[in-house]
Amino acid sequence: MGARGVAADSPRELVLSRLGSLFDELAARPAIDGIVPSFTRFHRELLVARAGGSEDDVETALGRLYCVVHGSGGAYASEEREEFERLGGYWCHAGGLEPLHLAAPHLGPATRLADYGAGNGLQGLLLQHLYPHRLTTLIELGGPMIDQGRRLQSLLGIPGDRVRWVHSSIMDVSPREFDVIYLYRPVRPEGAGRAFYEMFSREVALADHPVTIISVADCLKDFLPAAFSLLHDDGQVLIFANRPPAAHLAVEDPGGKAGGS
């Protein structure tokens, strides 16, 4: 067992251990409940689970605490909600712990990552914290969610030049500039929402560099161009790429050194 109550003998468990350590650090902040309501309560549940020695209980408690942080923050202004409902958006689903370790082979120092429909940005912020990379772009329609995301970014100590917040509809941002794209079914693949998947697939096909897509509760599979192959499918998280993962890590970083995780 790791020092934080989670076995640390595999990449997945190492990530969970690091996440537990991060939450321990946040729990020590005097004003944490003012930023993330109920954080202290759910962190106590994690401590109790660790004391019990059950890895399953620890992971469950860790996941519950993660969901509390993911769900924190504001909602939408009235005009934002109208656009959200027009596109058939899903309300703030937590992507879960699995993508946090599955993303590791695809992230290097030179990576430009984007999260479409980022909510308060927790998933992208955690990926930046766990695997520092060139830039995380967080695309979100809800202004109050972005406000909370900036608070979380400060709480996690992530430099401002590593995160770009885009206050916009996901329809308005082309994916072609990004190396890794994360999304959790931001809109329904029907009606107005279908237009997003069509736009996304059309634009990502124009990328002239390796692209990896990490899709939770996937709706992209039937839209992506043939250049993308399926690298991973566990029934919840699908990973697509137009080239093998190693191609990402060969891209030059800003300092002129080859990327690597």
Order of alpha helices (4+ residues) and beta strands (2+ residues): alpha-alpha-alpha-alpha-alpha-alpha-beta-alpha-beta-alpha-beta-beta-alpha-beta-beta-beta-alpha
